[in-house]
Amino acid sequence: MFYILTTNDLQAEGLKIAKIKANRDLDEKNVKAKMEDLKGRGLIIPAMVVDAAAALEEKLELCEFANKDIVVDESNAKEYLVILDGQHRYEAHLRLLNEDPDYARDFRFQTVDIPEGVTILDVLKAVNDPGHTWSLSDYTHSAWEINKENPTLSFIAALVAEGISYSASGKWSSLNRRLTPAMVKEAVNNEGSLDPLFVENKFLDAGKKLFEAAKKKLGKQMVKPRALVDWIIDTLGDAESKSEEIAKLLLFFEDMTKEQADELKQVRGKKNVLSKEEALRKQLDKLYRAFQNKSE
């Protein structure tokens, strides 16, 4: 049965709002747009909520909406309703209460019953898709929240949180091109069922070291695009054991001078002749050959 609660109702019943950690992150632009909507028209569509206990039964991790440091679990679940749809509207409402002394509108929540055979994650995807198709960053965040014990996903999620694309992050974590976008989507759509390639973390430590070494010498902007990690993958080749070449590449980055790093940062392509990525690869090849000749 559906019923409507206002924030006053919540306060009277001693209830607070929680969020599912696996839900997509807030979009700042969307929050600001909702703030304008709430000031002008008020809340038109209530936010959708369910009992926290229902989310915990599905092994979903919860935290208090207004304070992510407060964990919601079996010990305090009775104090919370979990927001499924409307987190941008609710965040906008909370900000307006704190920032605008003239804002005095109430906020409404609609409780829902989840049909048998449907999961809360199914509902999350259904309510988000019409208004905001999940990005790869959203899927990566959710896949990691569901599979926090997986070291490959943890590293990928950390890189994505830094603003690095899923495609580049997957390559840094595996030193190959096999972790496709479809795989991280399936990790969410199948509720934690991971492709074996996420479990196979043979080159994860090497990828982390190469990423940090390259970032230290070249900066974040150079490791964000796929060009650099693509060059590393091609340099490593298809050999089953890449330990010797990995060691060389680590020394290559560690040995790189500021002047060489600046050369790479300043590489530009030529219109209709050579793309920036191709020009970067040529310069990397040149520097790597010089490094190898010096090491012999």
C-alpha positions in Angstrom: 0.0 0.0 0.0 1.3 3.5 -0.9 1.1 6.3 1.6 2.5 9.8 1.8 4.7 11.2 4.6 5.9 14.7 5.1 9.1 15.8 6.8 6.9 16.7 9.8 5.5 13.2 9.8 9.0 11.8 9.9 10.0 14.0 12.8 6.8 13.0 14.7 7.5 9.3 14.1 11.3 9.6 14.9 12.3 8.6 11.4 15.2 9.7 9.3 16.2 9.2 5.6 19.0 6.8 4.5 20.5 6.1 1.1 21.9 3.0 -0.6 25.6 3.3 -1.1 25.3 1.5 -4.4 23.1 4.2 -5.8 24.7 6.6 -8.3 26.4 9.7 -6.9 24.7 13.0 -6.8 25.1 15.2 -9.9 25.9 18.8 -8.7 24.3 20.4 -11.8 21.1 18.4 -11.2 21.0 19.3 -7.5 21.2 23.1 -8.4 18.5 22.7 -11.0 16.2 21.0 -8.4 16.9 23.8 -6.0 15.5 26.3 -8.5 12.5 24.0 -9.1 11.7 23.7 -5.4 11.9 27.5 -4.8 9.7 28.2 -7.8 7.2 25.4 -8.1 7.7 23.4 -5.0 7.8 19.6 -4.9 5.5 18.1 -7.6 6.5 14.4 -7.4 7.2 12.9 -3.9 10.4 11.0 -3.3 10.1 7.2 -3.3 11.2 5.4 -0.1 11.1 1.9 1.4 11.8 0.6 4.9 15.5 0.2 5.6 14.9 -3.3 6.8 13.9 -4.3 3.2 17.2 -3.0 1.8 19.2 -4.7 4.5 17.5 -8.0 3.6 19.0 -7.7 0.1 22.5 -7.2 1.7 22.7 -3.5 0.5 24.9 -1.2 2.5 23.2 1.9 3.8 24.2 5.2 5.4 22.3 8.2 6.7 21.5 10.5 3.8 22.6 13.7 5.5 25.7 12.1 7.1 27.4 9.3 5.2 29.6 8.5 8.2 26.5 7.1 10.1 26.0 3.5 9.1 22.5 2.2 9.0 22.3 -1.5 9.9 20.1 -3.9 11.9 20.8 -2.1 15.1 19.1 1.2 13.9 17.2 0.2 10.8 13.8 0.9 12.5 14.8 4.6 12.6 15.2 4.9 8.8 13.4 5.0 5.4 15.6 4.5 2.4 15.3 6.8 -0.6 15.1 5.1 -4.0 13.9 7.9 -6.2 14.3 11.6 -5.6 17.7 11.9 -4.0 18.5 15.0 -6.0 15.2 16.6 -5.0 15.8 15.8 -1.3 19.4 17.0 -1.4 18.2 20.3 -3.0 15.5 20.6 -0.2 18.1 20.1 2.5 20.5 22.7 1.0 17.7 25.2 0.7 16.8 24.8 4.3 20.4 25.5 5.2 21.1 28.3 2.7 17.8 30.2 2.1 16.1 31.7 5.1 13.0 32.4 2.9 12.6 28.8 2.0 9.8 27.2 4.0 8.4 24.5 1.8 7.7 21.0 3.1 9.0 17.8 1.5 6.9 14.6 0.8 7.9 11.0 0.6 5.8 8.2 -1.0 6.3 4.7 0.5 6.3 1.8 -2.0 6.0 -2.0 -1.7 8.5 -3.9 -3.8 6.7 -6.6 -5.8 7.8 -10.2 -5.3 10.6 -11.2 -7.6 11.8 -7.6 -8.0 14.9 -6.3 -6.2 15.5 -2.9 -4.9 18.4 -2.5 -7.4 15.8 -3.3 -10.2 13.7 -0.4 -8.9 16.7 1.9 -8.7 17.6 1.3 -12.3 14.0 1.6 -13.4 13.4 5.0 -11.8 16.8 6.4 -12.8 16.8 5.4 -16.5 14.0 7.6 -17.8 15.4 10.8 -16.3 19.1 10.1 -16.2 20.7 7.1 -17.9 23.4 5.7 -15.7 26.9 6.6 -16.9 29.8 4.1 -16.7 30.9 6.0 -13.6 27.6 5.3 -12.0 27.8 1.7 -12.9 31.4 1.5 -11.6 30.5 3.1 -8.3 27.5 0.7 -7.8 29.4 -2.4 -8.9 32.1 -1.6 -6.4 29.6 -1.0 -3.6 28.1 -4.4 -4.3 31.6 -6.1 -4.6 33.8 -4.2 -2.2 35.9 -7.2 -1.5 37.0 -7.4 -5.2 40.5 -5.6 -5.4 40.2 -5.0 -9.2 36.9 -3.2 -8.9 38.2 -1.3 -5.9 41.1 0.1 -7.8 39.0 0.9 -10.9 36.4 2.7 -8.7 39.2 4.7 -7.0 40.5 5.8 -10.4 37.0 6.6 -11.7 36.4 8.7 -8.6 39.6 10.7 -9.6 37.9 11.5 -13.0 39.6 8.8 -15.0 37.3 7.0 -17.5 36.2 3.5 -16.8 37.9 2.4 -20.1 41.3 3.8 -19.0 40.8 2.6 -15.4 40.1 -1.0 -16.5 43.2 -1.0 -18.6 45.4 0.3 -15.8 44.0 -2.4 -13.5 44.5 -5.3 -15.9 47.2 -4.1 -18.3 45.0 -5.4 -21.1 41.8 -4.3 -22.9 39.4 -7.1 -21.8 37.4 -5.4 -19.1 34.7 -4.0 -21.2 31.9 -1.5 -20.2 29.3 -4.4 -20.7 31.1 -6.3 -17.8 30.7 -3.6 -15.2 27.1 -3.1 -16.2 26.5 -6.8 -15.8 28.1 -6.6 -12.3 25.2 -4.3 -11.3 22.4 -5.8 -13.4 23.2 -9.3 -12.1 23.5 -8.0 -8.5 27.1 -8.9 -7.9 27.7 -11.6 -10.4 31.2 -10.7 -11.6 32.8 -11.7 -14.8 35.8 -13.9 -14.0 38.1 -11.3 -15.6 37.4 -9.0 -12.6 38.6 -11.8 -10.3 41.7 -12.6 -12.3 44.0 -9.8 -10.9 47.3 -11.1 -12.2 48.6 -7.7 -13.2 46.7 -5.6 -10.7 49.8 -4.7 -8.5 51.9 -4.0 -11.6 49.1 -1.8 -13.0 48.9 0.2 -9.7 52.7 0.7 -9.7 52.9 1.8 -13.3 49.9 4.2 -12.8 51.6 5.8 -9.8 55.0 6.0 -11.4 53.5 7.6 -14.6 51.3 9.9 -12.6 54.2 11.1 -10.4 56.3 12.1 -13.4 53.7 13.1 -15.9 50.8 14.4 -13.8 47.1 13.4 -13.6 46.2 14.9 -17.0 48.5 12.6 -18.8 47.3 9.4 -17.1 43.6 10.2 -17.5 43.3 9.6 -21.3 43.7 6.1 -22.8 46.7 7.0 -24.9 49.4 6.4 -22.3 48.0 3.2 -20.9 47.3 1.9 -24.5 51.0 2.5 -25.3 52.0 0.6 -22.1 49.8 -2.3 -23.1 51.2 -2.5 -26.6 54.7 -2.2 -25.3 54.2 -5.1 -22.9 52.8 -7.2 -25.7 50.9 -10.5 -25.4 53.5 -12.6 -23.5 52.1 -14.6 -20.7 54.8 -13.4 -18.3 55.4 -9.6 -18.6 57.4 -9.2 -15.4 60.7 -8.3 -17.2 59.1 -5.7 -19.4 57.0 -4.3 -16.5 60.2 -3.8 -14.5 61.8 -1.9 -17.5 58.7 0.3 -17.8 58.8 1.1 -14.1 62.4 2.1 -14.4 61.6 4.1 -17.6 59.2 6.3 -15.7 61.3 6.5 -12.6 64.3 7.6 -14.7 62.4 10.1 -16.7 63.7 13.6 -16.4 61.6 16.8 -16.0 62.6 17.9 -19.5 61.5 14.5 -21.0 58.2 14.7 -19.1 57.6 18.3 -20.4 58.3 17.1 -23.9 55.5 14.5 -23.6 53.1 17.0 -22.1 53.7 19.4 -24.9 53.1 16.9 -27.7 50.6 18.1 -30.3 49.2 16.4 -33.4 49.0 17.8 -36.9 45.6 18.3 -38.4 44.8 15.8 -41.1 48.4 14.4 -40.8 49.0 13.0 -37.3 46.6 12.8 -34.3 47.8 13.8 -30.9 47.6 10.2 -29.7 49.8 9.0 -32.6 52.3 11.9 -31.9 52.4 10.9 -28.2 53.1 7.3 -29.1 55.9 8.3 -31.4 57.5 10.4 -28.7 57.1 7.7 -26.1 58.7 5.1 -28.5 61.6 7.5 -29.0 62.2 8.1 -25.3 61.8 4.4 -24.5 64.3 3.4 -27.1 66.8 5.9 -25.8 66.2 4.6 -22.2 66.8 1.0 -23.4 70.0 1.9 -25.3 71.3 3.7 -22.2 70.5 0.7 -20.0 72.3 -1.9 -22.2 
